[in-house]
Amino acid sequence: MQPSDRLTGKEVQVASLVWEGLTNREIAMVIGTTEQVVKNYLRNTFDKLGVWSRLELALYVANHGGPRWREPNGVLP
């Protein structure tokens, strides 16, 4: 099991948006929630992936396929 397999759909979405360079405020607007909820998603994602910052999260996503990082071997179905 990959560490990213433990993420919820929203955590995956937030991580992808961090990789795209969006701020917490922008992410909140995209997913229709508050900045605090985005911070909660990020904290949980950091814990699950073993990263400590947005930069490390973005690098994790980039190293695992960028926009396709959640698909097996980085390939979309």
C-alpha positions as CSV (number, residue, x, y, z in Angstrom):
1,M,0.0,0.0,0.0
2,Q,1.3,3.4,-1.0
3,P,1.1,6.2,1.7
4,S,-1.2,8.1,-0.7
5,D,-3.6,5.2,-0.6
6,R,-4.5,6.3,2.9
7,L,-5.7,9.7,1.8
8,T,-9.4,10.7,1.4
9,G,-10.6,12.1,-1.9
10,K,-10.6,15.6,-0.5
11,E,-7.0,15.2,0.8
12,V,-6.0,14.1,-2.6
13,Q,-7.7,17.1,-4.2
14,V,-6.1,19.5,-1.8
15,A,-2.7,18.0,-2.3
16,S,-3.1,18.3,-6.1
17,L,-4.1,21.9,-5.8
18,V,-1.1,22.6,-3.5
19,W,1.1,21.0,-6.3
20,E,-0.6,23.4,-8.8
21,G,0.5,26.3,-6.6
22,L,-2.8,27.5,-5.1
23,T,-3.0,29.2,-1.7
24,N,-5.2,27.9,1.1
25,R,-7.7,30.6,0.3
26,E,-7.8,29.7,-3.3
27,I,-8.1,26.0,-2.5
28,A,-11.0,26.8,-0.1
29,M,-12.8,28.7,-2.9
30,V,-12.2,25.8,-5.4
31,I,-13.5,23.1,-3.1
32,G,-16.2,25.2,-1.5
33,T,-15.1,25.3,2.1
34,T,-13.2,27.5,4.6
35,E,-9.4,28.0,4.9
36,Q,-9.5,26.3,8.3
37,V,-10.9,23.1,6.7
38,V,-8.2,23.3,4.1
39,K,-5.6,23.6,6.9
40,N,-7.1,20.5,8.6
41,Y,-6.9,18.6,5.3
42,L,-3.3,19.6,4.9
43,R,-2.3,18.7,8.5
44,N,-3.9,15.2,8.0
45,T,-2.2,14.8,4.6
46,F,1.2,15.8,6.1
47,D,0.8,13.2,8.8
48,K,-0.3,10.5,6.4
49,L,2.5,11.1,3.9
50,G,5.2,11.9,6.4
51,V,5.9,15.4,5.0
52,W,6.4,18.6,7.0
53,S,5.5,21.4,4.6
54,R,3.6,22.5,1.5
55,L,6.9,22.3,-0.5
56,E,7.5,18.7,0.6
57,L,3.9,17.9,-0.3
58,A,4.2,19.5,-3.7
59,L,7.5,17.5,-4.3
60,Y,5.7,14.3,-3.2
61,V,3.0,14.8,-5.7
62,A,5.5,15.8,-8.4
63,N,7.6,12.7,-7.7
64,H,4.5,10.5,-7.9
65,G,3.2,11.6,-11.3
66,G,2.1,15.2,-10.8
67,P,-1.5,15.5,-12.1
68,R,-1.8,11.7,-12.3
69,W,-0.2,10.9,-8.9
70,R,-3.2,8.9,-7.6
71,E,-3.5,6.5,-10.5
72,P,-1.4,3.3,-10.5
73,N,2.0,3.9,-12.1
74,G,0.8,7.5,-12.9
75,V,-1.4,6.3,-15.7
76,L,-5.0,7.5,-16.1
77,P,-7.6,4.8,-16.8
